[in-house]
């Protein structure tokens, strides 16, 4: 049965993903045809954690489809500050909006919301767990600019432990043929056990874990850089020790192949030197642009009821 929510990447089949990418490309080609696609619909963005791209791209997507938004970007400005539970907030917001987009520092919070919401819920990032719509953005960027999501070597670099975009991307890519993973991180920031055991090992995927970037750069088709997730560290000393372990600069880019795509979910801190931005292989701002179009396709599809269970 189709699920009505998007809580993690596997909630969408590979076929549904293809439909979304096709629709997003159509919207990119002729956005003027979709300006009334969600007229009369209302989306609620409940953001309990900071965001720039995710919230703005969702809200811009809805406005460009002719719909409207309500919500908060600061939980302190809602009844959450009075102690209201996620379940009660979701029940209440369901009375007003047709779709809920939620970001929360606690793993599983959007699932709790979905259990009591009467409208579809989209997970816009839950703690260090998953971030399925960033993955839609990442997949669409690779598919559009490279032409395919199969037979490639993807390097994921940085904070693979707390980086939810990494967990979702590995999950989603595990369904495509011939994808090899090179996981580049310090020992302390390796992918969590559940990702290694339940996805990489269980599916018999081709992956290896390394602690240096230089030696693997020449073999990568995609390099997915990530920020060390300061807010998820238990002590500042560890963060300071690990934060600048990997810095992609011109010198490192010289070691990479001519066609290697550099992606990053953003925000960047120090992990990509600004000098790299002018390199044609630096595609992270282009990636952010795709993010709005894929969310337009997602909102349209979910509101048209195709995915309501
Ligand atoms: C990411 C996130 O929130 O997980 N940002 C985003 O949504 N584009 C990555 C990050 O915060 O490092």
Boltz pocket constraint, residues with backbone or C-beta under 6 A from the ligand:
constraints:
  - pocket:
      binder: B
      contacts: [[A, 50], [A, 53], [A, 54], [A, 124], [A, 125], [A, 127], [A, 131], [A, 134], [A, 164], [A, 165], [A, 226], [A, 227], [A, 265], [A, 266], [A, 267]]
      max_distance: 6.0
